[in-house]
């Protein structure tokens, strides 16, 4: 007897849709760009492959910079975000067990917090709500876009949604689709970079004692070890080690894993309880040789990737989103073609060189601290001493790490004024 299989349901062909900007990727960076375009008058589509709940469910927390907080304030989302993230009262930087500890405080920045510990779900929920409520934005979950042609003044692609397929016509497509960006690959945009010799282990802990809203970045010869305080007395650990060592640590029984972790974590918060299974991801540096082509712009991880030391990755992406929104809004107001290379290169000139500075900074930091070569050890410890005892140098370093150097997006400047006014 021959088995029969039901025929696939016919695909429904829907009427074509026309938008000004199609953002592929509904993660934090893509949604920030969409939210920043709400007042622009542009018609925007956000195309996300997962369900909203799936996209928001990632078990991850980020070191969130004051400039990123200013962007959230500029978007009007700080009332949802601010009370649900941890405001760092201090960040402590040290070289393993060396006694010199650099202490960054809000006074060094002239702000109310040095950094923040922000969980993925908190940021995503606020951004999804803002985008879904906007009249000029279509939030299309469980959907994909296949670009078939880019020519003239439009991009033509096939949009596949749970309701069927349709032709999508846009002036500009933005790739916010992550490190493996299919759109970047389809456009044959080359990237410079390398895989590091390290992997990162992350897990969320509940310490016995109060974390006192203090973050730690400790540099061990095997790699940096970061402790990010979170709301509810919890902490996320970002633990960097050589690949083989990280794989071996991940396979340890829980008791042995915790013993190894506590050795690096220290005893300042008492006994530790693990709340989430540890996860591992490789570390790489990547910078695209260009961020734009006619009708295409890359943002966030689609354009660049860095070592997690210093917590720069997401913050770079948020500044990309705010900068691109500013460029597109200004171009729209003067009647320019949004997808033209002349317009898009304004964004590329702004963000690509600033991202190079951060990529160089994080690469230098991890290489100089992840070795035991005597002259380098002496130089880095001198650097820590200077940061501790020369306040202008400490302030400059903190401004670099928090995105307050360079050309700060208008959205962040407006958000800071809102914060200073206590609104």
C-alpha positions as CSV (number, residue, x, y, z in Angstrom):
1,X,0.0,0.0,0.0
2,X,1.4,3.4,-1.0
3,X,1.5,6.1,1.6
4,X,-0.1,9.3,0.6
5,X,0.9,12.8,1.8
6,X,-1.3,15.8,1.9
7,X,-0.5,18.4,-0.8
8,X,1.1,21.6,0.5
9,X,-1.4,24.4,1.0
10,X,-1.4,26.8,-1.9
11,X,0.6,30.0,-1.3
12,X,-1.6,33.0,-1.2
13,X,-0.4,35.9,-3.4
14,X,-1.1,39.2,-1.7
15,X,-1.2,42.7,-3.2
16,X,2.2,44.4,-3.6
17,X,3.3,46.7,-0.8
18,X,5.4,49.9,-1.1
19,X,7.4,51.4,1.7
20,X,10.2,53.9,2.0
21,X,12.5,51.8,4.3
22,X,12.5,48.1,4.8
23,X,14.4,47.0,7.9
24,X,15.4,43.3,7.8
25,X,15.9,42.2,11.4
26,X,13.7,43.1,14.4
27,X,16.3,42.8,17.1
28,X,17.3,45.7,19.4
29,X,19.2,47.7,16.7
30,X,16.6,47.2,13.9
31,X,13.8,48.2,16.2
32,X,15.7,51.2,17.5
33,X,16.1,52.4,13.9
34,X,12.4,51.9,13.3
35,X,11.4,53.7,16.5
36,X,13.7,56.6,15.6
37,X,12.0,57.0,12.3
38,X,8.5,57.3,13.8
39,X,8.4,61.1,13.6
40,X,10.0,61.2,10.1
41,X,6.9,60.7,8.0
42,X,8.5,57.8,6.2
43,X,6.7,54.5,5.7
44,X,8.7,51.8,7.3
45,X,8.5,48.0,7.4
46,X,10.3,45.9,10.0
47,X,10.7,42.3,8.9
48,X,11.5,39.8,11.6
49,X,11.8,36.0,11.1
50,X,10.8,35.1,14.7
51,X,7.6,35.7,16.6
52,X,7.7,38.8,18.8
53,X,7.9,36.6,21.9
54,X,10.7,34.5,20.4
55,X,12.7,37.6,19.4
56,X,12.4,39.0,22.9
57,X,13.1,35.8,24.8
58,X,16.9,35.7,24.4
59,X,18.6,35.1,27.8
60,X,21.2,37.8,27.6
61,X,22.1,41.1,29.4
62,X,24.2,43.9,28.1
63,X,26.5,46.6,29.5
64,X,24.3,49.5,28.4
65,X,26.1,52.9,28.0
66,X,24.8,56.3,29.1
67,X,24.7,57.3,25.4
68,X,22.5,54.3,24.7
69,X,20.3,55.3,27.7
70,X,20.1,58.8,26.1
71,X,18.9,57.3,22.9
72,X,16.1,55.5,24.8
73,X,15.2,58.8,26.5
74,X,15.1,60.5,23.1
75,X,12.7,57.7,21.9
76,X,10.5,58.4,24.9
77,X,11.1,54.8,26.2
78,X,13.0,55.5,29.4
79,X,9.9,55.3,31.6
80,X,9.6,51.6,30.6
81,X,13.4,50.9,30.4
82,X,14.9,52.9,33.2
83,X,13.2,51.3,36.2
84,X,13.8,47.8,34.9
85,X,17.6,47.9,34.5
86,X,20.4,48.2,37.0
87,X,22.1,51.6,37.3
88,X,25.8,51.1,38.0
89,X,27.1,53.2,40.8
90,X,30.7,52.1,40.1
91,X,32.8,50.2,37.6
92,X,36.0,48.6,38.8
93,X,38.8,47.7,36.4
94,X,41.7,45.5,37.5
95,X,44.5,43.3,36.3
96,X,43.9,40.0,37.9
97,X,45.1,40.1,41.5
98,X,47.2,43.2,41.0
99,X,46.2,45.7,43.8
100,X,45.8,48.7,41.5
101,X,42.0,49.0,40.9
102,X,40.6,51.7,38.6
103,X,37.2,52.9,39.9
104,X,34.9,54.7,37.5
105,X,32.1,56.7,39.1
106,X,29.2,58.8,37.8
107,X,31.1,61.9,38.8
108,X,33.8,61.0,36.2
109,X,31.1,61.4,33.5
110,X,28.9,64.0,35.0
111,X,25.9,61.6,34.9
112,X,23.8,59.7,37.3
113,X,25.2,56.3,36.4
114,X,28.5,55.0,34.9
115,X,26.8,52.3,32.9
116,X,23.7,50.1,33.1
117,X,22.9,46.4,33.2
118,X,20.1,45.9,30.7
119,X,18.4,42.6,29.9
120,X,17.5,41.7,26.4
121,X,13.8,41.2,27.2
122,X,13.4,44.6,28.8
123,X,14.8,46.5,25.8
124,X,12.9,44.4,23.3
125,X,9.5,44.7,25.0
126,X,9.8,48.5,25.1
127,X,10.9,48.8,21.5
128,X,8.4,46.3,20.2
129,X,5.6,48.2,21.9
130,X,6.7,51.5,20.4
131,X,7.1,50.1,16.9
132,X,3.8,48.2,16.9
133,X,1.9,51.3,18.1
134,X,3.4,53.6,15.3
135,X,1.0,54.3,12.5
136,X,3.8,54.6,9.9
137,X,5.5,51.3,10.8
138,X,4.5,47.8,9.7
139,X,5.9,45.2,12.2
140,X,6.0,41.9,10.3
141,X,6.9,39.0,12.4
142,X,7.5,35.4,11.2
143,X,8.4,37.0,7.9
144,X,11.3,37.1,5.5
145,X,12.4,39.3,2.6
146,X,14.3,38.0,-0.5
147,X,15.7,40.8,-2.5
148,X,15.4,40.0,-6.2
149,X,16.7,43.3,-7.7
150,X,18.1,46.6,-6.9
151,X,17.9,49.1,-9.7
152,X,16.9,52.6,-10.5
153,X,15.2,54.2,-7.5
154,X,13.7,51.1,-5.9
155,X,14.4,47.7,-4.4
156,X,12.2,44.9,-5.4
157,X,11.8,41.8,-3.2
158,X,9.5,38.9,-2.2
159,X,8.0,39.3,1.2
160,X,6.9,36.0,2.8
161,X,4.5,36.3,5.8
162,X,2.2,33.8,7.5
163,X,-0.6,35.3,5.4
164,X,1.1,34.6,2.0
165,X,3.7,36.3,-0.3
166,X,3.7,39.7,-1.9
167,X,6.1,41.9,-3.8
168,X,7.7,44.5,-1.6
169,X,8.9,47.8,-3.2
170,X,11.2,50.0,-1.1
171,X,13.6,53.0,-1.6
172,X,16.0,51.5,0.9
173,X,16.7,48.1,2.5
174,X,18.5,48.1,5.9
175,X,20.4,45.0,6.9
176,X,20.0,44.6,10.7
177,X,20.1,40.8,10.3
178,X,23.1,40.0,12.5
179,X,26.7,38.7,12.1
180,X,25.9,36.2,9.4
181,X,23.8,38.8,7.5
182,X,22.3,37.1,4.4
183,X,21.7,40.6,2.9
184,X,25.4,41.5,3.3
185,X,26.5,38.3,1.7
186,X,24.1,38.7,-1.2
187,X,25.5,42.1,-1.8
188,X,29.0,40.7,-1.9
189,X,30.3,43.2,0.8
190,X,33.6,42.1,2.0
191,X,34.7,42.2,5.7
192,X,38.1,42.5,7.4
193,X,38.7,40.7,10.7
194,X,39.6,37.5,12.5
195,X,38.4,35.0,15.0
196,X,40.0,35.4,18.4
197,X,41.6,32.5,20.2
198,X,39.0,32.9,22.9
199,X,35.3,32.0,23.6
200,X,32.9,33.6,26.0
201,X,30.8,31.8,28.6
202,X,27.8,33.6,30.0
203,X,25.5,32.8,32.9
204,X,23.3,34.6,35.4
205,X,24.0,34.2,39.1
206,X,22.4,35.2,42.4
207,X,25.0,36.1,44.9
208,X,24.4,35.8,48.6
209,X,25.5,39.4,49.3
210,X,24.4,42.7,47.7
211,X,26.2,43.5,44.4
212,X,25.9,47.2,45.4
213,X,25.3,48.1,41.7
214,X,29.0,47.6,41.1
215,X,30.4,46.2,37.8
216,X,33.7,44.5,37.6
217,X,36.1,43.9,34.6
218,X,39.0,41.7,35.7
219,X,41.7,40.9,33.2
220,X,43.3,37.4,33.7
221,X,46.0,36.0,31.4
222,X,43.3,33.7,29.9
223,X,41.0,36.6,29.1
224,X,38.7,39.2,30.7
225,X,36.1,38.3,33.3
226,X,33.2,40.7,33.7
227,X,30.5,40.9,36.3
228,X,27.4,42.9,35.3
229,X,24.9,43.7,38.1
230,X,21.2,43.2,37.2
231,X,18.0,44.1,39.0
232,X,16.7,41.7,41.7
233,X,20.2,41.2,43.2
234,X,21.3,39.1,40.2
235,X,24.5,39.3,38.1
236,X,25.5,38.2,34.7
237,X,29.0,36.9,34.2
238,X,30.9,37.2,30.9
239,X,33.9,34.8,31.2
240,X,36.4,34.8,28.4
241,X,38.9,31.9,28.0
242,X,40.8,30.2,25.2
243,X,38.6,27.9,23.1
244,X,39.6,24.5,24.5
245,X,39.6,25.8,28.1
246,X,36.2,27.3,27.6
247,X,34.8,24.1,26.1
248,X,36.2,22.1,29.0
249,X,34.7,24.5,31.6
250,X,31.3,24.3,29.9
251,X,31.4,20.5,30.3
252,X,32.2,20.5,34.0
253,X,29.5,19.3,36.5
254,X,27.7,22.2,38.1
255,X,29.6,22.0,41.4
256,X,33.0,22.0,39.7
257,X,31.9,24.8,37.3
258,X,30.8,27.0,40.2
259,X,34.1,26.3,42.1
260,X,36.1,27.4,39.0
261,X,33.8,30.4,38.5
262,X,34.1,31.5,42.2
263,X,37.9,31.4,41.9
264,X,37.7,34.2,39.4
265,X,34.6,35.9,40.8
266,X,36.0,36.5,44.3
267,X,34.4,36.3,47.6
268,X,33.1,39.9,47.9
269,X,29.5,38.9,47.5
270,X,29.5,35.6,49.4
271,X,28.1,32.3,48.1
272,X,26.9,32.2,44.4
273,X,23.9,30.4,43.0
274,X,23.6,29.7,39.3
275,X,20.2,30.7,37.8
276,X,20.7,29.9,34.1
277,X,22.6,27.2,32.2
278,X,25.9,28.6,30.9
279,X,26.1,29.4,27.2
280,X,29.2,29.7,25.0
281,X,29.9,31.8,22.0
282,X,33.1,32.5,20.0
283,X,34.6,35.9,19.8
284,X,35.5,37.8,16.6
285,X,36.5,41.1,15.3
286,X,34.8,42.1,12.0
287,X,34.6,45.4,10.1
288,X,32.9,45.6,6.7
289,X,34.9,47.4,4.0
290,X,31.8,49.5,3.4
291,X,28.5,50.0,5.2
292,X,26.5,51.0,2.2
293,X,25.7,50.3,-1.4
294,X,23.0,52.0,-3.5
295,X,19.7,51.0,-1.9
296,X,21.4,49.1,1.0
297,X,22.7,50.1,4.4
298,X,24.2,47.9,7.1
299,X,23.8,48.5,10.8
300,X,24.9,46.8,14.0
301,X,26.3,43.3,13.9
302,X,25.7,43.1,10.1
303,X,28.3,45.8,9.7
304,X,30.8,45.1,12.5
305,X,31.6,42.9,15.5
306,X,34.0,43.3,18.4
307,X,35.5,41.5,21.4
308,X,33.0,41.8,24.3
309,X,35.6,43.5,26.5
310,X,34.3,46.8,27.6
311,X,30.7,46.0,26.6
312,X,30.8,47.9,23.3
313,X,29.0,45.8,20.7
314,X,25.3,46.6,21.3
315,X,26.1,50.3,22.1
316,X,27.9,50.7,18.7
317,X,24.9,49.3,17.0
318,X,22.5,51.6,18.8
319,X,24.6,54.6,17.7
320,X,24.5,53.2,14.1
321,X,20.7,53.2,14.3
322,X,20.4,56.7,15.7
323,X,22.9,58.1,13.1
324,X,21.2,56.4,10.2
325,X,17.7,57.6,11.3
326,X,19.1,61.2,11.6
327,X,20.6,61.0,8.0
328,X,17.5,59.5,6.5
329,X,15.1,62.0,8.2
330,X,17.2,65.0,7.0
331,X,17.3,63.6,3.5
332,X,13.6,63.1,3.4
333,X,13.0,66.6,4.6
334,X,15.0,68.0,1.7
335,X,13.4,65.7,-0.8
336,X,16.5,63.6,-1.5
337,X,16.5,59.9,-2.6
338,X,16.9,57.9,0.6
339,X,18.6,55.0,-1.2
340,X,21.1,57.1,-3.1
341,X,24.8,56.5,-2.5
342,X,25.2,60.2,-1.8
343,X,22.8,60.1,1.1
344,X,24.0,56.7,2.5
345,X,27.7,57.7,2.5
346,X,26.9,60.4,5.0
347,X,25.9,57.6,7.4
348,X,29.0,55.5,6.4
349,X,31.5,58.4,6.9
350,X,29.9,59.1,10.3
351,X,29.8,55.7,11.8
352,X,32.5,53.6,10.1
353,X,35.5,55.6,11.3
354,X,34.1,55.9,14.8
355,X,33.5,52.2,14.9
356,X,37.1,51.6,13.8
357,X,38.2,53.6,16.9
358,X,36.2,51.3,19.2
359,X,37.3,48.1,17.4
360,X,40.9,49.2,17.8
361,X,40.4,50.0,21.4
362,X,38.8,46.7,22.3
363,X,41.4,44.7,20.3
364,X,44.3,46.5,22.0
365,X,42.7,46.1,25.4
366,X,42.3,42.3,25.1
367,X,45.7,41.7,23.5
368,X,47.6,43.8,26.0
369,X,45.9,42.2,29.0
370,X,45.7,38.6,27.8
371,X,49.4,37.9,28.0
372,X,52.3,37.8,30.5
373,X,55.1,39.4,28.5
374,X,56.9,41.4,31.1
375,X,57.2,44.8,29.3
376,X,53.5,44.7,28.3
377,X,52.6,43.8,31.9
378,X,54.6,46.8,33.1
379,X,53.0,49.1,30.5
380,X,49.4,48.1,31.2
381,X,49.9,48.4,35.0
382,X,51.3,51.9,34.4
383,X,48.2,52.6,32.4
384,X,46.0,51.6,35.3
385,X,48.0,53.8,37.6
386,X,47.6,56.7,35.3
387,X,43.9,56.2,35.0
388,X,43.6,56.1,38.8
389,X,45.7,59.1,39.5
390,X,45.2,61.4,36.5
391,X,41.4,62.3,36.5
392,X,41.4,64.0,33.0
393,X,42.7,60.8,31.5
394,X,40.1,58.7,33.4
395,X,37.4,61.0,32.2
396,X,38.6,60.8,28.6
397,X,38.7,57.0,28.7
398,X,35.2,56.9,30.1
399,X,33.9,59.2,27.5
400,X,35.3,56.9,24.8
401,X,33.8,53.8,26.4
402,X,30.4,55.5,26.8
403,X,30.0,56.9,23.4
404,X,30.4,60.5,24.5
405,X,33.3,61.2,22.2
406,X,32.9,61.9,18.5
407,X,29.7,63.0,16.7
408,X,26.9,62.1,19.1
409,X,23.5,61.5,17.3
410,X,20.9,64.2,17.7
411,X,18.5,61.7,19.3
412,X,21.0,61.0,22.1
413,X,21.7,64.7,22.6
414,X,17.9,65.4,22.9
415,X,17.6,62.4,25.3
416,X,20.3,63.8,27.5
417,X,18.5,67.1,27.8
418,X,15.3,65.3,28.7
419,X,17.3,63.4,31.4
420,X,18.9,66.5,32.7
421,X,15.5,68.1,33.0
422,X,14.2,65.2,35.0
423,X,11.4,64.5,32.5
